[in-house]
Amino acid sequence: MNAKYLVMNENTLGYLIDGRFPQLGVLACIKGGHDWKNGSVMIGCSPVRPATAEDFNHFRVHVPSDHSEFDQAEWDKFLARHHELWSR
């Protein structure tokens, strides 16, 4: 598995759930974020960005062995799909 990790609203660290776009599995949160105990969350119109290794440190989560940065083409594709779903 090669999960893709995102930061949503600058207060929630999570991963994209395969086959269930646009849901984010929550790994950790800071004040005001989505708590992992409440399950996955819809990304919706919330601002998201790719998670970096520094984000894992900020959220006090170990960097997973399968973490890889989005390349620009992947990120552009993600944003296009995200925009298409939420601009209807």
N, C-alpha and C positions, 0 to 999 in steps of 0.2 A: 504494500500500500504506500502510495506517495501522497499523503494528505497535503492540502493547501491551508495555510494558517492565515487568519485575518485579525485585525484589530477593528472593532466596531465602536463608533462614538468615542474613541480614545479612552474607553473605560472597560471594555470587554475584549478578552483574548479568546479566540476560538478557532475551530476548523470547519471547513466546508464538509457537509454530510453528503457523501456520494449518492446520487440518484434522488436527492431530496432538495435540490436547489429551490429556493434560496434560503436554506436553513443553516444555521451556524450552531455547531456543538460547542458549548461553553466550557472552556478550560479554567478560566479565572477572571475575576473582575476586581476593579477598585471602586471607590465610593461612587454610587449612582449607576453602576454597571449591572448587567444581568447575572444573577447568581446561578452557578452550575446546578445547584440542587433543584432548580425549577425546570430543568430540561433544556432542550434546544430552543432557539429563538429564530423568528423570521427576520431576515436582514431588512426587508422592506426598503424604505427610503432613507434608512440610516446611513451616514457616511462610513465607508469602510476603506481600509488600505491593507496592503500586504504586511504581515507581521515580520519583524526582523529579529535577529538573535538578541538585540538589545531589549526588544519588547518582552521577550521571555524573562529576562532578568528583572525588568521593571515590574512585571506581574508575579515575580517569584515562582516561576515555573521552569523546570528543567527543559532545555532545548531538546525536542525529540530527535531521534536518530534519522527520521525520514523528512526532517524539515529542509525545504529548499526554497529559495526565493522564486517568486514569479518572474519569468522573463517578460519582457515588454509585450510580446505577441500574446502570451497567455493572459496578461493583465488586461490588455485591450479587449480581448475576446470576452473575458469575465465582465468587464464594464459594459460592453455592448449588450450582452445577455441580460445583465442586471437592469440596465436602462429600458430594454424592450419589455421586460416583465412588469415594470412599475410605471411605465408611461402610458399604459392602456387606459 
